[in-house]
Amino acid sequence: MEAILDFLRQTGFYLIGSDPKVLIMMVIACVLMYLAIKKQFEPLLLLPIAFGMLLTNLPGAGMYHADFFLGGHVDWTQFAQGNAGLIDILYLGVKLGIYPCLIFIGVGAMTDFGPLIANPKSLLLGAAAQMGIFITFIGMRYLSFLPEEAASVGIIGGADGPTAIYVASRLAPALLGPIAVAAYSYMALVPVIQPPIMRALTTQKEREIVMKQLRPVSKIEKIIFPIVVTAFVALLVPSAGALIGCLMLGNLMRECGVVERLSKTVQNELMNIVTVLLGISVGATATAENFLNLKTLAILGMGIVAFGVGTAGGVLLAKFMNLFVKEKINPLIGSAGVSAVPMAARVSNVEGQKAKPGNFLLMHAMGPNVAGVIGSAIAAGVFMALFGAK
């Protein structure tokens, strides 16, 4: 009888009584899985994140121990003694910055930087869209967040999930779960968030601007570009070297034409494997203690502000540039400066089509879009340099 009672005391059903908050987290995990499956909100990452959230909140499972990673350090003694759970081991890939960098290799291999090379002015639009990052950082500081936490939340405004995860894991690991959920949820809502802002800041005449076809970009330009960008950015902001280097390595594999097998591997097999591991690991950090608090509400609220300000920044800079340039820029492409590739560029194209059927802006919008990827990585490097991440 005593053995039966001991067994019952070890079940998750019994342990729920000591921490009922886990039930709320399990419901939240199921809601996120519903959004990923039914509504298709960034399902490739939101689904594993939600399932990781479910796993970490199952009482007694012991798959993830937040106390092994307190203070930004790894308690290697626990790993050596065999006390680590499955997700503790997988989470090392996040903690050591491995998964986001590997994903950036895949992103680089899938990205065509031709539109950016053909129209270098679009780099400015991508930079302007990063305004959301810094405005959000200031806002979070006014809400009494620590500088490291404010910087991690601000990166949500770059609409770049892997970068947000990379920065949060280095600067504010306790906020990693809420930041990841906010970043990928709002990325999925780009077609909902951006259009009203774009229309409010532009006139019908501006939305009807037709841009001339981009010039062809030679293969040698596409090969030289990732090499030059890597060297320049890493020398300017060394702490951004890992993200930019991995992004440009993947792009060089794509463009050089001599490692097609490697390029396909990082675009498909490697990208898929790392996405699963990253999602589960990040979701596991969303424990009841870390997630169910006022900080999470602030992160979710400021995250949407970050997206809105970033969208507005790109559009407004395009309007300002039109005061000086001979060949007018359709301001709609400025909204693509947030680095949700290629979703933000598609939104710009759709809005352009609505204003003037037959006005194709997709390739023009891809310039600011890929510039936004570079811009968010640089912003991440700046924050890590300022706030002590090594």
Buried (B, 14 or more C-beta within 10 A) or exposed (E): EEEEEEEEEEEEEBBBEEBEBBEEBBEBBBEBBEBBEEEEBBBBBBBBBBBBBBBBBBBEBEBBBBEBBEEBEBBEEBBEEEEBBBBBEBBBBBBEBBBBBBBBBBBBBBBBBBBBBBBEBBBBBBBBBBBBBBBBBEBBBEBEBBBBBBBBBBBBBBBBBBBBBBBBBBBBBBBBBBBBBBBBBBBBBBBEBBBEBBBEBBEEEBBBBEBEEBEEBEEEBBBBBBEEBBBEBBEEBEBBBBBBBBBBBBBBBBBBEEBEEBBBBBBEEBBEEBBBBBBBBBBBBBBBEBBBEEBBEBBBEBBBBBBBBBBBBBBBBBBBBBEEEEEEBBBBBBBBBBBBBBBBBBBBBBBBBEBBEEBEBBBBBBBBBBBBBBBBBBBBBBBBBEBEBE
